[in-house]
Each structure stands twice: as C-alpha cells, then as structure tokens.
C-alpha cells in the first residue's frame, strides 16, 4: 500500500510536493480536488493533495474511519490550516453546512426541480389526485410518488 506521508517536501499550501528529486504537478479532478499521481512497486495511484498535506502537517489519520475535511468546504483549498482529520459523519455534516450536498435538483439523477417537488408533496398532502395522476403530471413513476409520500425521497424538503 502507499504511504501518503513519504514525500520529501510539501509546502503548507500543497502547491509544491517533491518525491526524491522530482516535483509533482497537481491536477484538479471533476469534484474540485487537486490530485497527484504516485508510482510505487509498478502501481499507479492518484492521491488527493489534501491527504498529503493533512498527513504532513497533522500526522497520520487517527483511525481508518477518519477522512480529510476542508474547514471552508473548498476542496481546492489545501492550506494546512484549512484541513483537519474528521469522521465520515463529521465530513457529511460539513458538506451540508457548506451547501455542497447533492440533494434535490443538485443531484444529477433528479427528474424534477425542488420547486416541482414541493408541488408534488402538496398534491400528495391534499389527497385529491391519485399517485398515478400526480406522476403523469410531473413525468414520475407511481413508485417515485410513493417514495415521496413516505419520505424516502425528498423527505428533507419542506
């Protein structure tokens, strides 16, 4: 396995990372995280710069359950003071706090907008139309309407 803290030099922003005599160039992935590629024993792996910086400045992760959290919610801000070890639960709470969740219309699989979801929920609550009729109006299946009715989908939306 890879040892993330084996870099011979990492600056406090994670902008300069040197392994042996070679500086690594970071690339930003689709989620906004800066990564570098590492080779070891003929294995190639992308590693988040945030992991390298947090390990270098805060030590190894306290437990296998810990992940690197960005205090400001910006995945490309890899300054050591912006990073900390956090559990998955804490990291999820940060995601909500920073508005980076993929709930509702921000989810790439959402079939309706948040506004339409509110309309559907109101129609369900009024009880005058069947689930099938509501589904037809909004292009949703009866199962999707049932899931909304029982809070399995869009349950967070008021």
JOSUL-V880422 format. One record per residue. RES is the residue in one letter. PSI is psi in whole degrees, -180 to 180 (999 if undefined). Layout:
RES,PSI / RES,PSI
//
This chain:
X,163 / X,144 / X,110 / X,-29 / X,21 / X,2 / X,141 / X,-17 / X,132 / X,125 / X,169 / X,-17 / X,-6 / X,16 / X,-25 / X,116 / X,124 / X,130 / X,119 / X,-116 / X,13 / X,129 / X,139 / X,142 / X,128 / X,151 / X,144 / X,126 / X,-178 / X,-23 / X,-1 / X,4 / X,137 / X,129 / X,158 / X,157 / X,135 / X,145 / X,137 / X,128 / X,46 / X,20 / X,140 / X,134 / X,139 / X,133 / X,134 / X,133 / X,-33 / X,-35 / X,-44 / X,-45 / X,-46 / X,-42 / X,-42 / X,-38 / X,-22 / X,0 / X,176 / X,158 / X,140 / X,-30 / X,165 / X,-19 / X,-11 / X,147 / X,166 / X,131 / X,141 / X,119 / X,-35 / X,-1 / X,1 / X,109 / X,-15 / X,-4 / X,96 / X,25 / X,139 / X,-35 / X,-14 / X,-3 / X,149 / X,161 / X,135 / X,156 / X,166 / X,-40 / X,-46 / X,-40 / X,-39 / X,-40 / X,-39 / X,-42 / X,-43 / X,-46 / X,-37 / X,2 / X,30 / X,20 / X,162 / X,36 / X,155 / X,-140 / X,-16 / X,-13 / X,129 / X,-16 / X,0 / X,135 / X,-17 / X,164 / X,166 / X,-40 / X,-43 / X,-36 / X,-38 / X,-41 / X,-43 / X,-47 / X,-37 / X,-43 / X,-39 / X,-46 / X,-39 / X,-31 / X,13 / X,-22 / X,150 / X,162 / X,-38 / X,-42 / X,-43 / X,-44 / X,-44 / X,-42 / X,-32 / X,5 / X,35 / X,154 / X,162 / X,-35 / X,-41 / X,-41 / X,-43 / X,-43 / X,-38 / X,-41 / X,-39 / X,9 / X,12 / X,-30 / X,139 / X,19 / X,-26 / X,-20 / X,126 / X,999
//
